[in-house]
Amino acid sequence: MSKETPVHHDYFGRELAVEDFVVFSVRNLFQVGRIISVTPKMLRVAGYDHAKKSWRTGETIGNLKYGYEVLKVDPHEVTMYLLRKQHNANGT
């Protein structure tokens, strides 16, 4: 018998899955993240590391969040956000 993957929903009630992009808070700041795993009660979310220009990886890395603590965002919006951040960091 295989275990069923638990279904979680974001703050607006949208269904969440592994590899979805989300916005969540860490120490009163918003952060862009990606769901890297799902537990029966929570989601493990890896944030984007602007210094390394990569997603934080590893099963133990990330923030455990309840579904209602994150907001699912469109991948295109995440791409534009990251490009804009990179453009502003380069000063051009």
Summary of the structure (lengths in Angstrom):
residues: 92
radius of gyration: 14.0
end to end distance: 55.9
largest distance: 55.9
contacts: 222
relative contact order: 0.22
helix: 21%
strand: 39%
